[in-house]
Amino acid sequence: MTRAKQELPLEKKVLFALVPTLVLLGLALIAELVLRVLPLRFSDDPYLNLTSPSSIFSEVEEDGASYFHVVHPETYRSRDLRFTVEKPENTLRVFCLGGSASAGWPHPPDEIYSEYLAAALQEAFPERQVEVLNVSAHAWASYRVRQVFDEVVRMDPDLMILYSGNNEFLERRTYRGRTAGITRSSRLLQFISSHGRRWLQPENTLRGGNRDHRLHDRWTRVERVARELRQDPEQLAKVGEHFAYTVQHMVDEASRHDVPLMLVAVPVNLRDWYPNVSINELTGSALEEWREVFELGRRHSLEERPEEAVEAFDRAIELEPLHAASFFHRGRALATLGRHEEALEAFRKASDLDHNPFRALSSFNQTLRLLADRGDDVILLDAEAAFVAATAPHAPGFDLFLDYVHPSKQGNLLIARAAFETIVESGVLGKPTGTREFVHEDVPHEDTGAPYDERQDLRMQKSLIGLFELMHQYEGVVEKTADTLRMMKGGGGYPPGDKEPTRAEYRTYFRKVYDLHAEYLEMERKALLGEEHDPDYEEKLKRYYREVLLPEDFEQHTEAE
């Protein structure tokens, strides 16, 4: 007879079951504490995994004081921006964050909106020391700007200004839903999520320290990276959701740190920037019918028959409502008729339908306005409305922009003035003891003694014209080169630096580019009107792009639109 197996007491069963769990919880707690102590950064973005985000600052010692020094090249390291770790007494500290438009590219560092704002605020608060620190980064989307925000919100700011929205489509990624929000409260879960998503979702993982491609701006335009997100309705919706989530995070964090936040509704060039890519999903006879009425609209415009042009473009839009260029040309015809409000909406629609977008969508600005309405410590700077008012009755164009989103000197002054007036009216920095009027005094240029004139900056103009070529803005190329050649003929143009082309080389370059693109536009005009023209005019321009401008990437760049 065998002896019955002795049962363990219930207490021991429970203990044996709990021990492994307690050990795991203990190890997890230790890991959580270690990760909170270590200076490691993990992405807690539920939409996107940014691996190993790094700081844009280094901390340096000078004359016994500690300073933050901007060291990241994409945040314009060349400007040598530094400020004290501990904010001096009686100081107003304002941070400006965003992309290159916020940074004032491609202007000199003393000809940007934040510098104009700093000078005006100093006049308004003469008893305070004013710091306006522009920590914007070139081509950074809002989710990268957030990395900077999360650092500087802890640097004792009195106000933060967010001017972001133009770069949301620049980086290649694929949205696959979002992770649980619980990771935000746990460093361990952030660590696990970040590294797990890196392997499980490589298509939704980006380097956190900087963008992946060395020549990122050129690459994104040539490869048309933006199209991959724009053409898929689900991905497009996720881009909007991600933007809203990111800005909401910054609103919440600013509130948690009791820091006022100014959201800038982003202005863009509507009137003078042709959509980069216009899609047409029609085929067969429907496509032929659309092409006939679209070209008819173009002919009517050239023949100065705007009413007939509007009718033709209306029919083209009825046939294919997603074709951005149809709305753009319709806007021009409406503007010719003096129907400026309708023209403005048509230009906006053209910008929003651009399938290679490098301008903030109207929906992004609506998101900013809604968030500003909801937050107690959130202020709206409606720069979009300010630009529309400044150019009325016409839509904003090259009168306030250098290109598609980067403001001209006058555009930067307009933003600075609007920001100053909003700050004074809201009382967010207190009641001014000095002037309540925006004050700006031009700094004489070292070569002329006159105020800085961007049109005479030959290096800037060459850079802009190259960008226009890259983005197929043929009318813009002709306008810019013609203006620059007229200026140089009159003896204008700042002296080139030692490492720049000579004045003669600049002139030769501008003349060649002008002649080529002016001939192309003239041949296109004649072709539309049925006049005699060079049948090789399109191929002639393509050869220039193939052999000179983009010898390696031409095929992708000139893919049929």
Secondary structure, 3 states (H helix, E strand, C coil): CCCCCCCCCHHHHHHHHHHHHHHHHHHHHHHHHHHHHCCCCCCCCCCCEEECCCCCEEEEEECCEEEEEECCHHHCHHHCCEEECCCCCCEEEEEEEECHHHHCCCCCCCCCHHHHHHHHHHHHCCCCEEEEEECCCCCCCHHHHHHHHHHHCCCCCCEEEEECCCCCCCCCCCCCCCCCHHHHHCHHHHHHHHHHHHHHCHHHEEECCCCCCCCHHHHHHHCCHHHHHHCCHHHHHHHHHHHHHHHHHHHHHHHHCCCCEEEECCCCCCCCCCCCCCCCCCCHHHHHHHHHHHHHHHHHHHCCCHHHHHHHHHHHHHHCCCCHHHHHHHHHHHHHCCCHHHHHHHHHHHHHHCCCCCCCCHHHHHHHHHHHHHCCCEEEECHHHHHHHHHCCCCCCCCCECCCCCECHHHHHHHHHHHHHHHHHHCCCCCCCCCCCCCCCCCECCCCCCECCHHHCHHHHHHHHHHHHHCCCHHHHHHHHHHHHHHHHCCCCCCCCCCCCCHHHHHHHHHHHHHHHHHHHHHHHHHHHCCCCCCCHHHHHHHHHHHHHCCCCHHHHCCCC
